[in-house]
Amino acid sequence: MTNKPSFKTWEKIANEMAQFFISTETQTHAINKLTKLKQGNRLLEDFWLEFATWKKLSGYNKITLVSLFKKGVHLALA
């Protein structure tokens, strides 16, 4: 047995714990929010803040998140 840590960064530990403790209902709710989220008349920063909140809970990978982000912002920004 080694004394080597299983995780290299605190971020990786936090992500693993979040995936373990987030309920499927919370994850489903976050996924629904992300798929319907649109920038609308808001500033990009306001859109990003809401997007960032839901992305943490969704469990989606980076490729899916980028796709959903582009889908939600104004066409001129995507």
Residue, then its C-alpha position, 0 to 999 in steps of 0.5 A: m500500500t502506498n501513501k500516494p493520494s488518489f486525487k491530484t487536485w482539490e478540484k478533482i476531489a470536489n468533483e468526485m464528491a459532488q457527483f457522489f452526493i448530488s441526487t438524480e433529481t437535482q441533476t435532472h433539474a440542472i440538465n433541464k435548466l441548461t437545455k432550456l437556458k437562453q441569454g435573451n436580453r441579459l448581459l452575457e455575464d448574467f447568462w454565464l453566471e446562471f449557466a455556471t451554476w447549473k453546469k456544476l450540478s449537471g454532470y455534463n462533460k466539457i463538449t456537451l457544455v460548450s454545445l449548450f452554451k453556444k446554443g443559449v447565447h445570441l447567434a452573433l456570439a456563438 
